[in-house]
Amino acid sequence: MTLTLLHTSAVHVPVFDALGEREHPGAVLRHLVRPGLLERAREVGPEGVRAEVREVLAGLPGPVLVTCSTIGGVAESLAPELGYPVLRVDRAMAARAVVTGERIVVLAALESTLGPSVELLREEGAEGVRGQVVPGAWELFEAGDEGGYLRAVAGAADGVTGADVIVLAQASMAGAVPLVRTRIPVLGSPALGLAAALAGGRTG
């Protein structure tokens, strides 16, 4: 199967290529990086970039997996008019979280990601959802300090109490999972999202 991945950061390309090679041999992944979409969405909100997202997607062969959680919902909603599947990378993770436990804590590095992530979890049936932005994490990410970024995320996860499962809202945060010490399950989106996309969108 050939899958196009729309990213808003180039850091995702090697992550998904490695996942594909390791877990989905034979799958062909094509990457398109558009950082401006996230920059604009942070300024005007996800709905404010709907036309820009549509323009980008209209030029792509389907199906498409969108790895940016901020614009994922907007992109997903365009699938009917585009005529091919558009999947958001975090939907499979949200579905897994809901069946893992009722008390869900969402950690995000960006404020603009928190709302769409909480909304997605509620779409999947979650009721007890709390959201938290990891202080200083995005600044570390933008500075290229991946190690510091992932340690900040892991530290925030280790500080969570009163939760059945922790959701890492952004694909870039998944590398923190091996660093956490908490006994609370911590979910990242890349592996689950890619598997669901290559299986035709099933999240079960």
C-alpha positions in Angstrom: 0.0 0.0 0.0 1.1 3.6 -0.7 0.3 6.2 1.9 1.0 9.9 1.8 1.9 11.6 5.1 1.3 15.3 5.6 3.7 16.7 8.3 4.1 20.2 9.7 7.7 19.3 10.8 10.4 17.5 9.0 11.4 15.7 12.3 8.5 13.3 11.7 9.9 11.9 8.4 12.6 9.6 9.8 10.3 8.5 12.7 7.6 7.3 10.3 10.1 5.8 7.9 11.6 3.8 10.7 8.2 2.6 11.9 7.3 1.6 8.3 10.5 -0.4 7.8 10.2 -2.1 11.2 6.5 -2.8 11.4 5.1 -2.5 7.9 7.6 -3.9 5.4 6.3 -3.4 1.9 4.4 -0.2 2.6 5.4 2.8 0.6 5.4 6.1 2.5 5.4 9.4 0.7 6.1 12.5 2.8 5.0 16.1 2.4 6.2 18.7 4.9 4.3 22.0 5.3 5.4 23.8 8.5 3.5 26.9 7.5 0.2 25.2 8.2 0.9 24.8 11.9 2.3 28.3 12.2 -0.9 29.7 10.7 -3.1 27.5 12.8 -1.4 28.7 15.9 -2.2 32.3 14.9 -5.8 31.9 13.7 -7.0 28.5 15.0 -7.4 25.2 13.1 -10.6 26.3 11.3 -8.8 29.3 10.1 -6.5 27.2 7.9 -9.2 25.0 6.4 -8.8 26.5 2.9 -5.1 26.1 3.0 -5.3 22.5 4.2 -7.8 21.7 1.5 -5.5 23.2 -1.2 -2.6 21.1 0.0 -4.7 17.9 0.2 -6.4 18.4 -3.1 -3.0 18.0 -4.8 -2.2 14.7 -3.1 -2.9 11.1 -4.0 -5.0 9.4 -1.3 -5.1 8.0 1.2 -3.4 10.6 3.5 -2.3 10.4 7.1 -2.0 13.8 8.8 0.6 13.7 11.6 -0.1 17.2 13.0 -2.7 17.0 15.8 -3.5 20.7 15.6 -4.8 20.5 12.0 -5.8 16.8 12.0 -9.4 17.3 12.7 -9.8 19.9 10.0 -8.0 17.7 7.5 -10.1 14.6 8.4 -13.3 16.5 7.9 -12.3 17.3 4.3 -12.3 13.6 3.3 -15.8 13.5 1.9 -15.2 16.3 -0.6 -11.8 15.1 -1.5 -13.0 11.6 -2.2 -10.3 9.6 -0.5 -9.5 8.7 3.2 -7.8 11.5 5.3 -6.8 10.1 8.7 -5.5 12.0 11.7 -2.6 10.3 13.4 -4.0 10.6 16.9 -7.5 9.0 16.3 -6.3 5.4 16.9 -4.5 6.6 20.0 -7.6 8.3 21.3 -9.7 5.1 20.7 -7.1 3.1 22.6 -7.1 5.5 25.5 -10.9 5.4 25.9 -10.8 1.6 26.3 -7.8 1.8 28.6 -9.4 3.8 31.3 -12.0 6.5 32.2 -9.6 9.1 33.7 -7.5 10.5 30.8 -4.9 13.1 31.0 -3.7 14.8 27.8 -0.2 16.3 27.6 0.6 18.7 24.8 3.6 20.8 24.0 1.4 23.4 22.3 -1.7 25.1 23.6 -3.2 25.0 20.1 -3.0 21.2 20.1 -4.8 20.8 23.5 -8.3 21.7 22.3 -8.4 19.5 19.2 -7.0 16.5 21.2 -9.5 16.8 24.0 -12.3 17.2 21.5 -11.1 14.0 19.7 -11.1 12.0 22.9 -14.7 13.1 23.6 -15.7 12.1 20.1 -14.3 8.7 20.9 -16.5 8.5 24.0 -14.2 9.9 26.8 -15.8 11.8 29.6 -13.1 12.3 32.3 -10.5 14.2 30.3 -8.0 16.7 31.6 -5.5 18.6 29.5 -2.1 20.1 30.4 0.5 22.0 28.4 4.1 20.9 29.3 5.8 24.1 30.3 8.8 25.1 28.1 8.6 22.0 26.0 7.8 23.6 22.7 10.6 26.1 23.1 13.0 23.2 23.5 11.5 21.5 20.4 11.9 24.7 18.3 15.5 25.1 19.5 16.3 21.6 18.2 16.9 20.2 21.7 15.1 16.9 21.1 16.6 15.3 24.2 15.5 18.2 26.5 12.1 18.2 24.8 11.5 14.5 25.4 12.8 14.7 29.0 10.4 17.6 29.7 7.5 15.5 28.4 8.5 12.5 30.3 8.9 14.6 33.5 5.4 15.9 33.0 4.0 12.4 32.5 5.7 11.2 35.7 4.1 14.1 37.6 0.5 13.1 36.6 -1.7 11.7 39.3 -5.3 10.5 39.4 -5.3 9.1 35.9 -5.9 5.8 34.2 -4.0 6.6 31.1 -1.9 9.5 29.7 -2.1 10.6 26.1 0.7 12.4 24.4 -1.1 14.8 22.1 1.6 15.4 19.5 3.4 12.8 17.4 6.7 14.5 18.3 6.2 13.6 21.9 6.1 9.8 21.4 9.9 9.4 21.9 9.3 10.3 25.6 7.4 7.0 26.2 10.6 4.9 26.9 11.8 7.6 29.4 8.8 7.7 31.7 8.8 6.0 35.1 5.2 6.3 36.0 3.1 3.1 36.2 0.2 4.8 34.4 0.0 3.7 30.7 1.4 6.4 28.4 0.3 6.4 24.8 2.0 8.0 21.7 0.4 8.3 18.3 2.8 7.4 15.5 2.8 3.6 15.7 -1.0 3.4 16.3 -1.8 6.0 13.7 0.3 4.5 11.0 -1.0 1.0 11.6 -4.6 2.3 11.5 -3.9 4.2 8.2 -2.3 1.2 6.6 -5.2 -1.0 7.7 -7.7 1.4 6.0 -8.6 3.6 9.0 -9.6 0.9 11.5 -8.8 1.9 15.0 -9.8 -1.1 17.0 
